[in-house]
């Protein structure tokens, strides 16, 4: 039963990742956190996202903007240290409430189609890297700050997807090292679920890549937004009730 729950969530999350190039952590972490502790969920999703980024990055590697990656990385590495410390030290309830609000807020932006116009300054790489990577270590999802920054710096959607994927390979790899050093990846149950989760992850990516041309990006983001808002509110309700 446990694998059916985890496998179903992973397939849906990586289906979205295959379509949009991001969003797997935003979907999988809130839903899995309803039934499993963050210390299990975050390392699981981080490891699978690392593998998925290799796959998607390889597909569009020539389109990645390495100037933006080199700019974001130093701040991302610093944010990862802060996030891993918080995951190990902070009590569970405030972290879960923050995760719920964080997820619902980003989902609401998708539903409403809120996007500012024009390119932003490269100085925004500082908060994007710090907040993105620390959120990735705490919540298993670094996408929102990074994607918001990249979509306002790069005009080509494929370039955004490839840049984020390769950024996650490097940034996420550092977080994986920190998780391993802290013991969060050493549990046999976690390792078993990571291996088993590769199957629905690859299947979701495959189907997502096949269907991504059949729907508009705007419609896809609104569907994801609804899922995120429901997931975020469910987490907050679980903590408060």
C-alpha positions, 0 to 999 in steps of 0.5 A: 500500500505504501508503494502504491501511494508513493508511486502514484504521487511520483508518477503524477509529479514527474508527469508534470515535470516532463511537461513543464520542466519543473514542479515535481517537488512542488506536487510530490512533497506536499502530498507525501508530507500528508502521510510521511515525515519530511525527513523521509520525503525531502531526501526521496524527492531530492534524489529523484529530482537529481536523476530527472534533471540529468535526463531533462538536462541531457535532452536540451543541454545545448540550450542551457544558459551557463552564465546564469548558472554560474551566477546563481550557484554560489548563493544556491550552495550557501542556501543549501547549508542553511536549509539542511541545518533547518531540516535537522533542527527546526520543529516539524509543525512550523516547517509544515505550515510554512511549506503549506503557505509557500505551496499555496502561494505559488499555486495561486500565482499560477491560477491567476496568471500573475507574471510581471513583464520585462527582464529583471536585474541580475542582482535578483540572483542573490535572493533567488539562489539563497531562498531557492536552495534553502527551500529545496533542502527544507521542503524538497522544492527549489523551483519557484524562486529559480523559475521566477528568476529564470523566466524573467531573465531568459525569453526562450522556454526551452532555455529556462527548462534546460538551465534549471535542469543543469542548475539542479544537477549541480545545486541538488548534487551538493544538497545530496552530499549534505544529506548523505553526510547528515545521515538522511540518505542512509536509512534502508527504507529511504534507499529502498523507496528511492530505487523503487521510485525510479520506475514511476519517475521515469514513466512520468517523465516519458509520458509528460514528454509525449503530451507536453505539445498537446496542451498550452503552457498557460493551461498546464500551469493553471492545472498545477496551480489548483493541485498546489493550492489544494495540497498546501491547504491540506498540509496546513489543515493537518497541522492545525486540526 
